[in-house]
Structure formats: structure tokens, C-alpha cells
């Protein structure tokens, strides 16, 4: 037996959890009746009651972590409204509304903006096509902004003007990872401690060069874990709620000092969404 001196092992980073405020939408009307991404197949049966039970597990996990969880009422005829992250992007009490690419989801934009107004946020109605926090991720003081499938790159200039922060454009090239939050996970967004995970094959080479330069210590996930939307996760800086089937990502997170919490959202995956898709952060 080889004895290992613990003093020779690299120190595990100290991670700190910060309480979060989030917006969610109960999937009472969830089903797949159209196809706007490769995950969706209207020919496959969906179980709305199972989707609700799985979503409830995610909701309960957030409550157990001490998060402030706000709810928006689901609207009949809008089956994708459960994916609350697409409903807008909120920083410093300002809510930049969503303007969806596909007609099937376009009514969601006004519904979410109405909720933001009722909750006291300063709502900015978008001019450009964008799908909210699905394509905008706050990392430190920088906004990573995705384009290629849904959000128009012109929305990146619009959001920079609204929030006055650096916006870095990243081009997505794999249609299975059509939103930025399916290809990048923000593990620690604290300024000076920025840490992310990502899937290299989801990006073009110029975007990969940006990610490698800015985040040299990023976790690189496997294609297998990305294929169950393992990166579509939500972190408070220590606890990270992820897809339960993303087993290697879970291992890597533990090695980096995080506490991964696995949940099964397999039914909602039929619509192309996971943990993060169901979670819109409210930053006042």
C-alpha cells in the first residue's frame, strides 16, 4: 500500500454559498406539440403530471437551500413557459424583456414582462430578438452572450447599453445546444473568483479561444454529460443543482469543492430544457 501525505495534495478551494432569488413557472400545461429544437418530437408522448412532479423536486431543492422562489402563473397554450430562464434577464432591479424567435413562444415575452412590472422591476422592452437568460449569463461583471440559433447578435449591443457592462459574444454552432445556458454553466460568478464549465464542441473556434483565454481553469464536460443537459445547471457558488445523470460532471464538481445536487428532469428534457432553463435569477 502506498501512503499519501495529505500535505502534498492540492488544497481544495473554499466555496461559499450565496442565497438566491429565482423565478419559476409550474409546468401545468407542458407538452410537446411542435418542434423548434432537436430535442422536441411531437410524435413522442409526454406526461404532464410527471413533468409537474419532477419540477416540484427542483422547486423543493431550492426551498431546502433557502432560496427565495417566486412563481409566475402558467398560461394555457404556452407549453414552454416552464422554461422561465428565457423570459428575460435581470440585473440591479432592471428586467430586460425577451423577444422570442419562434411564433409559438412569442406570447411568453409580454407575460413575463407583465410579471416583472408587478414585482417592481424596471422593465426594458426589447427591440432585438433575444431569449433572456437562456443566452445571457452573468459571470463576475461580464455578460457572456450567446448567438447562432436564437438571440440576435444585435441584442448584445442592446443589453450592453442597458446594463453598462462588458458583453462578450459567443457563437453557438451545434443545434442541440441552441441556448448558451445549455453549453456553459456559471459555477461561481463572484467577481475575482469567476469559474465556469463548458462544452467545447458547442462553439466555433473564435469563441473557444475567448473561453480558453478568459477561463483557463474551467471544467470541460464530456459529450455524454452535455447530452443530458448536465451544463444546464444552477449554482449559488457552492451548491450546484444539476441533471442527476451527469455523473462525470458531478465528480468534477466535487473535486473542485462544490456540492452537486442531482435532480431528474427527464420529462422536461423532451422539450429541450433542464435545471437552468426552469430557473430565472432575479438580481435586485
N, C-alpha and C positions, 0 to 999 in steps of 0.2 A: 504494500500500500504506500502510495506517495502522499506525504503530508504537505498541505498547502498552508503557507504562512499567510494569515488573513491580512497582515500589514502590507503584503506585496500586491494585493488585489486593488484595482482601481476603485476609488471612492464612488459610491452610488450617489447621484445628485439628490439634493433635498428638494422635494416638490411640495408646493403649498397650494391647497385648495382655496378657491375664492367663490363665495356664494353667487349664484347666477339667477337672473330673471329671464324667463323664456315665455314664448307664446306657442301654444299648440292648438290643434283642431281635431276633435274626436272624429274618427272615420265612419260616421254613421251611414254615409252614402257611398262608401268606397266600393268600386267595382272597376273592371277594365272593359270599356265598351268602345274604345278607339285605340289607335296605335300612333303614338308620337315619339316613341323611343324604342330601341331594340329589345327592351325588357318586356314590353307590353304585347300581349297576344289576346285579342278578344275571343278567340276560339277556345281558350283555356278557361275553365270555371274558376270563379273567385268566391270566397266565403267571407262575406261582410262581417258576420258575427265573430269569426276567428280573427279578422283584422282588428276589430274593436278590442278583443281580449289581449292580443299581442301589444297593441298600442297602450292599453291600460297598464301593462307591465312596465313599459317605458315611463309612462306618467308616474307610476308608483315609485320607480327607481329615483326619479328626480325629486319627488317629495321626500323620500328617505334621505337624500343627500342635503336636504334643507333648502332646495331651490324655491324661488317664487315662481309658480307656474300659473300663467294667465291662459284663459281659453277664449277662442273665437267661436261663435256658433257656426256649425257646418251649414251649407246651403245645398238644398236638394238640386240635383242636376250638375253639381260640381264635384265629381268623384275624387279629383286630385287635390282638393282643398286641404286634405290632411297633410300635405307636404308644405307646412307653414313656412319653412325657410325661404320659399320662393316668393312669399308675399311682400317682401320689402327688405330694407337694410337700415338698421337703426344704430346711430351713434350720438352721444351727447344730447339725447332727447329729440333729435331730428330723425324723422322717418322718411326715407326716400322710397317712394312707392314703386311697385312693379308694373311693367307693361309687357304682357306675355307675347311670345312669338306665335303660338298656335291659337286659332279662334276658340278651340274647346276650353282653354284656360283663361281667356281674356277677362271674363267677368270676375275672376278672383281678385284682380288688381284693385278695382273700386271697393270690393267687400273688405279687403284688408286695410285700405286707406281709411274707410269709414271707422274701422275699429281703432286705428291709431289715433284718429281725431277724438273719438270718445274717451280714449285713455289719456288724453292730454299731451300727445306728441305734436311737434311742429311738423306737419306733413308737407312734403315737397312732391308735387305731381310730376311724374317723369315725362320728358319729351321723347327720349330714346327708348328703344326696346331693351328691357333688362328683366332678369328673373331673380332679383333680390339676392338674398344671402346664398342662394344656390351658386351664384357666380362671383360674389364679393366676400372675401374673407379678411378679417382684420387680424394682422399679425404685428404686434407692437404698435407702432404709429403708422404702419404702412397698410394699404389696402391692396391685396392681391386680387386681380380682376380677370375673370375668365371670358373667353370669346371663342368662336369657332362653330358653335351649334345653336346657342340660344341668345345670349346677350350680345347686342351690337357693340362693337368696339367704341362707337361714339358715346355710349353710356359711360365709358370710363372717364372721358373728359367732363361729362356732366357731373359725375359723382365727385370728381376732384374739385370742381368748382363749389359744390355744395358743402363738402366737409373740410376743404382746405388741407388735405393730407396727400402724401405721395401715393400715387396709384401705379401699380406695376402690372402691365398687361401680359397675360399668359395665354397661349393659343392651344386649344384642345384639338386633337386630331383623331381620337378614337370615339366613334359614335356611342359606344357602350358607356363611356364616361363623358356625358354630354354637358354636365354641370361641373364647375370647379370643385364643389364640395364632394364629388364622387371620386376625385383624383388626388385631393390634398386634404389632410387633416391638420388642423391647428391644435397642437398638443399643449403648448404654452405660449400665450400671446402677450405675456408681460414684457414691456419694453426693456431691452437689455438681456432678456432671457428667452428670446424667440426660438421656438422649436417646432418643427413640423414633420409630417410623414407624407410621402407621396409615391405615385406610381409613374416611373419614367416613361413608359410606353404610351401614356395618355397625352404627351406633349410633343410639339415639334422641337427641333434641335435648338433654335434660339431661346425658346422658353426653358428648356432643360439647362442651358448654360446659365441662365439667370438663377434658377433654383439651386444649382450646384455652387455658384459663387456666393449667394446670399445665405444659404443654409447648409454649410458643409457637413454638419453633424446630423442632418435629417435622417430619419428612419426610412429605409427603402422597403416597401412592402412587396410581397410576392404577387404574381398574377392570380394565384389561387385565392388569396385573401381579398384582393381587389374585386374579384368576380362575384363575391357575396356582399359587395359594398362595405367591406371592412373599413375603408377610409372614411366612409360616411358616418363619422362618429362625433361625439360631443364631449369636450373636456372642460373641466374647471381648473386646470393646472396641476391636478393630482389624480382625481377620479376621472376616468375616461370611459364613457358608455359606448360600447362597440357591438358589432354583429357577433353573436356567440360562435359562429362558425369560422371566424377569422382567427384560427388558433395560433398561427405563427406570429401574427401581429400582436396577439395577446402576450406571447412570450417576449417579444422585443420590447413591448411597453414595460413589462415587469423588470426587464434588465436595465431599463432607463429610469427606474424609480417611480413609475406611475402605478396606479391601481386600476387595472382594466375591469370593467363590469360588463359581462356579456348578456345580451338580450336577443330573443328570436323575433324578428320582424319579417319572416319569410313570406307571409301573405302580402304585406305591403311592398315587398321586393318585386312582386308581379307587376306593380305599376312603375317600377324603376326608382324606388325610394327606400331609404333606410333611416337610421337614427337621426342623423343630422337633417335630412330632408323634413323630418317631422318636428324640427326644433328651430325656432327663430329667436335669436338672442335679442333682448331688449336692453339696450345700454342707455341709461338716463344720465 
